[in-house]
Amino acid sequence: WIYPQLHAAAQRMSDLARAHSKNSNPLIDRILKQTARELLLAQASDWAFLMKTGTAKEYATSRTTDHLARFNRLHDQLVANDDVDLAFLAECEQRDNLFPKVNWRHYA
């Protein structure tokens, strides 16, 4: 069930990267870095493996759905040009800030 969602999120990330490739707004950069992190974390192969083998299935499912939900929330706020929930963004950055220099432009 996860692969169609992961493929759709990857396409949405590519669309965002292309749409903002020339943008130098620091807030948009932060949002796109975090969306890239959330996508990479959702795509981690261990989650699917743990689900398939039944080892920590609930945990792996929760991690995958949580990362996809955060990705989608950030994506939707950016696409809608809505007020981005800065507290939510900061919480995501604090929780999952590996790859601090992730280059979201590679998705373009």
N, C-alpha and C positions, 0 to 999 in steps of 0.2 A: 504493500500500500504506500510505502514511503517514496518509491522512485518517481511516480508521476508528480508528486508534490515537490520533490527536490528538483526535477527537471523544469517544472514551471517556475520555481523560485530562481533557478539559474538563468532562465530566460528573462525574467523580470529584472534581475540584477544587471544583465547585459543591456537591457533597455535603459535602465537608469544611468548606467555608466556612459552609454552613448549620448543620452540626453544632456548630461552634465559634464561631458569631457572637457569643455573649455571654461567651466565654472571655477572660480578661485575663491568662492565664499567659504570662510573657515567653518561655518556651521554645516553647510552642505557637505563639506569634506568629512567632518566628524560623523554625520549621519551615514554617508556612503561607506566609510571605513567600518562602522559598526554593522551595517547591513552585510557587508562582505564577511566580517567575522562570524556573524550569526549563520550565514549560509555555509561557510566552511565547517563550522561546528556541527551543523545539522547533517552535513554530508560525510562526516567522519565514518569510515567503514566499520568501525567497531560497533556502532549502534545497530546496524542491520544484522551483523553477525550475532550479536547478543540476543536480538529478537528471534532470529532463525533457530538458534540453538536452545533457546529457552533459558539461557543463563542471564539473570538480571533483566528479564524481558520487560518488566514494568518500568525499571529505571531507564533502560535504553529508549523505550517508547516515550517516556516523559521527557527525556533530554531532547529527543528529536522534535517532538511536538512543541516544546518550549522554545527551542531555537527558531523553528519555523514561524511560530506565533510572533516572536519578537521581530524577526525579519519582516513579516507581513505588516506589522503595526508601523514600523519605521518607514517601510516602503510606501504604505498607503498615505501616511502623513506627508511625506515628501511629494508624492505625485499630486495630491490634492492641494498642494501649496497651502496646507493648513498650518495652524500654529503647531509647531513641533513641541511635543511634551518634553521639555528640557530635563525635567527630573527623571523621566523614564529613560531618556538617552543616557544621562549620567549614571543611572543605576545599571544599565546594560554595559556601559563602558567599564564600570568598576567590577562588575561580576565577571565579564568575559573580555579581558583586555589583553589576551595573548595576540601575537602578531601586531604590535603597536604601530608598525610602519606598513601595514598592509596597503597595497596599491590597488584601489578599486578600479583604476583606469584600465587594468589588464582585462577586465570583463568586457570592455568596449571592443 
